[in-house]
Amino acid sequence: MLEKFSEGAEAVIYLARLYGKDVLIKHREPKRYRVRELDESIRIARTKKEAKMTVKAHESGARVPQVVAVGSSAIYMEHLHGKLLKDIRITKDAARLVGKQLAILHNSGIVHGDFTPANIITDGKKVYVIDFGLSEPSSASEERALDLLLMKRQMTKALYSAFASSYSRNAKSSKETLSRLEAIEERGRYQTRTLA
C-alpha cells in the first residue's frame, strides 16, 4: 500500500514497504498540458538521468539515498530518516558536513543544481543530499560555483564561512570554484547597479 509522503513541482513521493524495508518512491506524474507522447518521453528521460546521477553520487562516497529500483517514471530508494535542514536551526558542524558532501559530489564530476537546505537531510549526526532531479555531470567551475551560491543565499555569514572552509579543504578545484563564485556575485552586483 502506498502512502503519500510529500509532493514537489515535478513528482510525488510515496512511502511503501519493499522486501520488508521502508522505501520512498519518487514518481513523476503525467503533465496534462504536454502532448502525451512528449510527456512520457520527458518523464522517462528525467527519471533515468536522476537515478543514474544518484547512483554515481552514492558510488563516489557521498551520503545519498541508495537507489533500490528504477521504473519508467519512478525511482525506488532508501528511506532516510531525519529532518530537512531547512526545517531546523543549522549548526556550524552541520554546515561543515554539508560543505564536505558538496566537495565529494564536485570531485566526482557531479553538480547538484538545487543545492539548498531543502535538499539536505540530517539525522543529527550525519547529513545526506537528496533530490538529484536537476543534477548534471559537469566539472565546469561556473556550474560548481552556482551550487555554492545557492547554499550561500540560504545561510548566515558565519554558517556559510564554516560551509565554505570545509568545502575548500575537501574539494580538488576549490580555489577555481570560489574564484568563479566571486565573479558571479560581482556580475550580479553590476547588473543590480545598472538596473537602478
Backbone hydrogen bonds, N-H to C=O, Kabsch-Sander energy under -0.5 kcal/mol:
donor,donor_aa,acceptor,acceptor_aa,energy
3,E,15,L,-2.1
5,F,13,I,-3.3
6,S,13,I,-1.6
8,G,11,A,-3.2
12,V,27,H,-2.5
13,I,6,S,-3.1
14,Y,12,V,-0.5
14,Y,25,I,-2.5
15,L,3,E,-3.6
16,A,23,V,-2.5
18,L,21,K,-2.8
21,K,18,L,-1.5
23,V,16,A,-3.0
24,L,77,M,-2.9
25,I,14,Y,-2.9
26,K,24,L,-0.6
26,K,75,I,-2.7
27,H,12,V,-2.8
27,H,25,I,-0.8
28,R,26,K,-0.6
28,R,73,S,-2.8
29,E,10,E,-0.5
29,E,27,H,-0.8
32,R,30,P,-0.7
34,R,31,K,-1.6
39,D,35,V,-3.1
40,E,36,R,-2.5
41,S,37,E,-2.0
42,I,38,L,-2.6
43,R,39,D,-2.7
44,I,40,E,-2.3
45,A,41,S,-2.3
46,R,42,I,-2.7
47,T,43,R,-2.1
48,K,44,I,-2.4
49,K,45,A,-2.4
50,E,46,R,-2.5
51,A,47,T,-2.4
52,K,48,K,-2.3
53,M,49,K,-2.5
54,T,50,E,-2.4
55,V,51,A,-2.5
56,K,52,K,-2.3
57,A,53,M,-2.3
58,H,54,T,-2.4
59,E,55,V,-2.7
60,S,56,K,-1.4
61,G,58,H,-1.3
62,A,57,A,-1.9
64,V,62,A,-1.0
68,V,76,Y,-3.1
69,A,76,Y,-1.7
71,G,74,A,-3.6
75,I,26,K,-2.0
76,Y,69,A,-3.0
77,M,24,L,-2.9
77,M,75,I,-0.6
78,E,66,Q,-2.7
79,H,22,D,-1.1
80,L,78,E,-0.8
83,K,122,T,-2.6
85,L,117,P,-0.7
85,L,120,I,-2.8
86,K,117,P,-1.5
87,D,84,L,-1.8
88,I,85,L,-1.3
90,I,88,I,-0.6
95,A,91,T,-2.3
96,R,92,K,-2.3
97,L,93,D,-2.1
98,V,94,A,-2.4
99,G,95,A,-2.2
100,K,96,R,-2.0
101,Q,97,L,-2.1
102,L,98,V,-2.3
103,A,99,G,-1.9
104,I,100,K,-2.1
105,L,101,Q,-2.1
106,H,102,L,-2.8
107,N,103,A,-2.8
108,S,104,I,-1.2
108,S,105,L,-0.6
109,G,106,H,-1.7
110,I,105,L,-2.4
111,V,136,E,-2.5
116,T,114,D,-1.6
119,N,116,T,-2.3
120,I,117,P,-1.1
121,I,128,Y,-2.7
122,T,83,K,-2.7
123,D,126,K,-1.6
124,G,126,K,-0.5
128,Y,121,I,-2.9
129,V,63,R,-3.0
130,I,119,N,-2.5
135,S,132,F,-1.0
136,E,111,V,-2.2
138,S,109,G,-2.1
138,S,136,E,-0.7
144,R,140,A,-2.2
145,A,141,S,-2.6
146,L,142,E,-1.7
147,D,143,E,-1.3
148,L,144,R,-1.6
149,L,145,A,-2.6
150,L,146,L,-2.3
151,M,147,D,-1.5
152,K,148,L,-2.9
153,R,149,L,-2.2
154,Q,151,M,-1.6
155,M,152,K,-1.2
160,Y,156,T,-2.7
161,S,157,K,-2.1
162,A,158,A,-1.8
163,F,159,L,-2.5
164,A,160,Y,-3.5
165,S,161,S,-2.2
166,S,162,A,-1.8
167,Y,163,F,-2.4
168,S,164,A,-2.7
169,R,165,S,-1.9
170,N,166,S,-1.5
171,A,167,Y,-2.7
174,S,171,A,-1.1
177,T,173,S,-2.3
178,L,174,S,-3.1
179,S,175,K,-2.2
180,R,176,E,-2.0
181,L,177,T,-2.1
182,E,178,L,-2.0
183,A,179,S,-1.8
184,I,180,R,-2.4
185,E,181,L,-2.5
186,E,182,E,-2.3
187,R,183,A,-2.2
188,G,184,I,-2.0
189,R,185,E,-2.2
190,Y,186,E,-2.5
191,Q,187,R,-2.6
192,T,188,G,-2.1
193,R,189,R,-2.3
194,T,190,Y,-2.3
195,L,191,Q,-1.6
196,A,192,T,-1.1
